[in-house]
């Protein structure tokens, strides 16, 4: 049996679920903050296997979904003013205030899809007469790759529109929502490979909130839920690491140092959620020459994160599920997304839609 199949073993899953049921006294609501966790939970039907008194909600763990309209508008402004925008494929369909990068491309903007920052560097070197901007998005997982390319001194005709965000501040935001009543966090595995366990310590220490870092296979998620319940039963609140095969206590120290050298932590806007303190990254002074906003003096009008009726902001904090949004699978579909949650494969709405998931979870 391969390593991957071990973490999908139905016999082990049944044993974990049986133990979970034995621990689950009273109602408990757990929140994950990762689009891949939501895919695993939905794809393998894990919610249907759990006791009725255990609920798992989705937090703002999709980097494409939380990208504010203003930063899409900035990229569109650049594209329509002669700058070539280079970014990841799912970003071009994310709605800005009035349109998307895909629509800007149809209007004549030069917008290109790449798989990595390194691809953007290669393109810029091949076409030295053109100006390029890489729209850099993602959580702590992808920030080091952006920082590395900047430290490697990319060509002068390439700058960066940085839209990176940090996960722990978003988790803390959720705890400030009084009627959400979260009983524990399932922390994202990919992010944690970079930042380690320490940034989550605030949750048990300040909020007495059990927190478990989990991997992405079905058994990873089920183990994490069991570990959270065990903490609650024992009257404990601590950070535990289920994903020990990839995550260490200190994380990737080399990557952390690279990021810290290039970027500083600042306040940041999240789509539909407002301004979160110390949740975004900006260039340090020594690297501001790579900042596209400064180079091109980017200016946009006031932005609009949500179309009328769109409930993405409530879905991203687990207040409602996609089927409770009035636009879901009516005028907002994977083929014609109106909200950011329907664009990316990590968006909760798109995950549910792709799995034909229409049953409301209570």
C-alpha positions in Angstrom: 0.0 0.0 0.0 1.4 3.4 -1.0 1.8 6.2 1.5 -1.1 8.1 0.0 -3.5 5.1 0.2 -2.6 4.5 3.8 -4.2 7.8 4.6 -7.4 6.7 2.7 -7.8 3.4 4.4 -11.5 2.9 5.1 -10.8 0.4 8.0 -8.7 3.0 9.9 -11.3 5.7 9.1 -14.1 3.6 10.7 -12.0 3.2 13.8 -11.3 6.9 14.1 -14.9 7.7 13.5 -16.0 5.3 16.2 -13.5 6.9 18.7 -14.7 10.3 17.6 -18.3 9.3 18.4 -17.3 8.1 21.8 -15.7 11.5 22.6 -18.4 13.7 21.0 -20.6 14.8 23.9 -22.5 18.0 23.2 -22.3 20.1 20.1 -18.9 21.2 18.7 -18.1 23.4 15.8 -14.6 23.2 14.3 -13.2 25.6 11.6 -10.6 24.8 9.0 -8.8 27.6 7.1 -7.7 25.9 3.9 -9.3 25.3 0.5 -7.7 22.0 0.2 -9.2 20.8 3.5 -12.6 21.8 2.2 -12.0 19.8 -1.0 -11.0 16.7 1.0 -13.9 17.1 3.4 -16.4 17.5 0.5 -14.9 15.1 -2.0 -14.7 12.2 0.5 -18.0 13.0 2.2 -16.4 13.4 5.6 -19.2 15.5 7.0 -21.7 12.7 6.4 -19.5 10.3 8.4 -19.2 12.5 11.5 -21.7 12.5 14.4 -24.5 15.0 13.9 -23.2 17.0 16.8 -19.9 17.7 15.1 -19.9 20.5 12.5 -16.9 21.5 10.4 -17.1 24.9 8.8 -14.9 26.5 6.1 -12.9 29.7 7.0 -11.1 32.1 4.6 -8.5 29.7 3.4 -8.7 30.3 -0.3 -6.0 32.8 -1.5 -7.9 33.6 -4.7 -11.2 34.1 -2.8 -9.9 36.7 -0.3 -8.0 38.7 -3.0 -9.8 42.2 -2.8 -11.4 43.7 -5.8 -9.1 46.7 -5.4 -6.0 44.7 -6.2 -7.7 43.1 -9.2 -8.6 46.6 -10.3 -5.0 47.7 -10.0 -3.9 44.8 -12.3 -6.6 45.7 -14.8 -5.5 49.4 -14.7 -2.0 48.3 -15.5 -3.0 46.0 -18.3 -5.2 48.6 -20.0 -2.3 51.1 -19.7 0.2 49.1 -21.7 1.8 46.9 -19.0 1.8 43.1 -19.5 0.2 41.3 -16.5 1.6 37.8 -15.7 -0.2 35.7 -13.1 -1.7 32.3 -12.2 -4.6 30.9 -14.3 -7.4 31.1 -11.8 -6.7 34.7 -10.9 -7.7 36.0 -14.3 -11.4 35.1 -13.7 -11.6 36.7 -10.2 -14.1 39.6 -10.3 -12.8 43.1 -9.7 -15.2 46.0 -9.0 -16.5 46.1 -12.6 -14.7 43.4 -14.6 -12.0 40.8 -14.5 -8.6 40.3 -16.0 -10.2 37.9 -18.4 -12.4 40.7 -19.6 -9.5 43.1 -19.7 -7.7 40.7 -22.0 -10.7 40.6 -24.3 -10.5 44.4 -24.4 -6.9 44.3 -25.6 -4.9 44.0 -22.4 -1.8 41.7 -22.6 -2.4 39.2 -19.8 -0.5 35.9 -19.6 -0.8 32.8 -17.5 2.2 31.2 -15.9 2.8 28.4 -13.4 5.4 30.2 -11.3 7.3 33.4 -10.7 10.3 31.8 -12.4 8.2 31.7 -15.6 7.5 35.4 -15.3 11.2 36.1 -15.0 11.9 34.0 -18.1 9.2 35.8 -20.2 10.5 39.2 -19.1 14.1 38.3 -20.1 12.9 37.1 -23.5 11.0 40.4 -24.2 13.2 43.1 -22.8 11.4 45.9 -24.7 8.1 45.2 -22.8 7.1 46.1 -19.2 5.9 43.2 -17.1 4.1 43.0 -13.7 3.7 39.7 -11.9 0.5 39.7 -9.7 1.8 37.7 -6.7 -0.9 36.2 -4.6 -1.1 33.5 -2.0 -0.6 32.8 1.7 2.7 32.0 3.5 3.2 28.9 1.3 3.9 30.9 -1.9 5.5 34.0 -0.4 9.1 32.5 -0.3 9.0 31.8 -4.0 8.2 35.5 -4.7 11.0 36.6 -2.3 13.5 34.3 -3.9 13.0 35.7 -7.3 13.3 39.3 -6.0 16.6 38.4 -4.2 17.8 36.9 -7.4 17.5 40.3 -9.0 14.9 39.9 -11.8 15.2 41.9 -15.0 14.5 45.6 -14.8 11.4 45.3 -16.9 9.7 43.1 -14.3 8.0 44.4 -11.2 5.6 42.8 -8.7 2.1 43.6 -7.6 2.2 42.0 -4.2 -1.1 40.6 -2.8 0.2 38.1 -0.3 -1.8 37.5 2.9 -1.1 35.8 6.3 -3.3 33.1 7.8 -3.1 33.5 11.6 -4.6 37.1 11.6 -7.6 35.8 9.7 -8.1 33.0 12.2 -8.0 35.6 15.0 -10.7 37.6 13.1 -13.0 34.6 13.2 -12.7 34.5 17.0 -13.9 38.0 17.2 -17.2 37.1 15.5 -19.4 36.7 18.6 -22.1 34.3 17.2 -19.8 32.1 15.2 -18.9 30.1 18.4 -15.9 28.1 17.2 -14.7 25.3 19.5 -11.4 24.5 17.7 -9.2 25.2 14.6 -7.9 22.8 12.0 -4.9 24.7 10.8 -3.6 24.5 7.2 -0.8 22.0 6.5 0.9 23.8 3.6 1.1 27.1 5.4 2.4 25.4 8.5 5.3 23.8 6.6 6.6 27.3 6.3 5.6 29.0 9.5 5.7 26.0 11.9 3.6 25.7 15.0 4.6 28.8 17.0 2.3 31.4 15.2 -0.7 29.4 16.3 0.2 29.6 20.0 -1.9 32.7 20.5 -5.1 30.7 20.1 -4.8 28.3 23.1 -3.0 31.0 25.2 -5.2 34.0 24.6 -8.5 32.3 23.6 -8.2 28.8 25.1 -8.9 27.5 21.6 -7.7 23.9 20.7 -5.7 24.0 17.5 -4.5 21.1 15.4 -2.4 21.3 12.2 -3.6 18.8 9.7 -2.6 17.3 6.4 -4.8 16.8 3.4 -5.8 13.2 3.2 -9.1 12.0 4.6 -7.5 10.3 7.6 -5.5 13.5 8.3 -8.7 15.5 8.7 -10.5 12.8 10.7 -7.4 12.5 13.1 -7.4 16.2 13.5 -11.1 16.3 14.5 -10.4 13.4 17.0 -7.4 15.3 18.5 -9.5 18.4 18.9 -12.3 16.4 20.7 -9.7 14.8 22.9 -8.3 18.2 24.0 -11.9 19.4 24.8 -12.7 16.2 26.8 -9.4 16.6 28.8 -10.1 20.3 29.4 -7.0 21.3 27.4 -6.2 23.9 24.8 -2.9 23.6 22.9 -1.4 23.5 19.5 -0.9 19.9 18.2 0.6 18.7 14.9 -1.1 15.9 13.1 0.9 16.6 9.9 4.2 15.5 11.4 5.4 14.0 8.1 5.7 17.6 6.7 5.4 20.1 9.5 8.0 20.8 12.2 7.7 22.9 15.3 9.9 25.7 13.9 8.8 25.4 10.3 11.1 26.3 7.4 13.5 28.7 9.0 15.4 29.4 5.8 12.2 30.3 4.0 11.2 32.5 6.9 14.5 34.4 6.8 14.2 35.0 3.0 10.7 36.4 3.4 11.7 38.6 6.3 14.6 40.0 4.3 12.3 41.2 1.4 9.0 41.9 3.1 7.5 43.7 6.1 4.2 42.9 7.7 1.4 45.5 7.3 -2.3 45.8 7.6 -4.2 44.3 4.6 -7.7 44.3 3.1 -9.4 41.0 2.6 -12.3 40.6 0.1 -15.6 41.2 2.0 -13.9 41.0 5.4 -12.4 44.5 5.6 -9.0 45.5 6.9 -7.2 43.0 9.1 -4.3 44.2 11.2 -0.9 42.8 10.3 -2.2 40.4 7.8 -0.4 41.4 4.6 3.1 41.9 3.2 4.8 45.0 1.6 8.3 45.6 0.3 11.0 46.7 2.6 12.6 50.0 1.5 15.6 48.2 0.0 13.4 46.4 -2.5 10.8 49.1 -3.3 12.2 49.3 -6.9 10.4 46.1 -7.6 7.0 47.5 -6.4 4.7 47.9 -9.4 2.4 50.2 -7.4 5.3 52.7 -6.9 6.8 52.4 -10.3 3.6 53.0 -12.2 1.9 55.2 -9.6 -1.2 53.0 -9.8 -4.4 54.8 -9.1 -7.9 53.3 -9.1 -11.4 54.5 -8.1 -13.1 53.2 -5.0 -13.6 49.5 -5.3 -16.5 47.1 -4.7 -15.7 43.6 -3.4 -19.2 42.0 -3.8 -21.9 42.0 -6.4 -25.4 42.6 -5.1 -26.7 39.4 -3.5 -23.3 37.7 -3.4 -22.7 36.1 0.0 -19.0 35.2 -0.4 -18.0 37.2 2.7 -20.4 35.1 4.9 -19.3 31.8 3.2 -15.6 32.6 3.8 -16.2 33.0 7.6 -18.4 29.9 7.8 -21.5 31.9 8.7 -23.5 30.2 5.9 -22.9 27.4 3.4 -22.9 28.0 -0.4 -26.4 26.7 -0.9 -27.7 29.5 1.3 -26.4 32.1 -1.1 -29.2 33.3 -3.4 -26.8 33.4 -6.4 -25.4 29.9 -6.0 -25.9 27.8 -9.1 -28.4 30.2 -10.4 -26.5 33.1 -11.9 -23.2 32.2 -10.2 -21.8 28.9 -11.6 -18.3 27.5 -12.3 -18.7 28.5 -15.9 -19.8 32.0 -15.1 -18.7 32.9 -11.6 -20.1 36.1 -10.1 -18.4 35.7 -6.7 -14.7 34.9 -6.0 -15.6 31.8 -4.0 -16.8 30.2 -7.3 -13.6 30.9 -9.2 -10.8 28.9 -7.7 -10.6 25.1 -7.2 -10.0 26.0 -3.5 -13.1 28.2 -3.3 -15.9 26.6 -1.2 -18.7 27.4 -3.7 -16.8 25.9 -6.6 -15.9 22.8 -4.6 -19.5 22.3 -3.6 -20.7 23.0 -7.2 -18.2 20.6 -8.7 -19.4 17.9 -6.3 -23.1 18.7 -7.0 -23.4 19.3 -3.3 -26.8 20.9 -2.7 -27.8 19.6 0.8 -27.7 22.2 3.4 -25.6 21.3 6.4 -27.1 22.0 9.8 
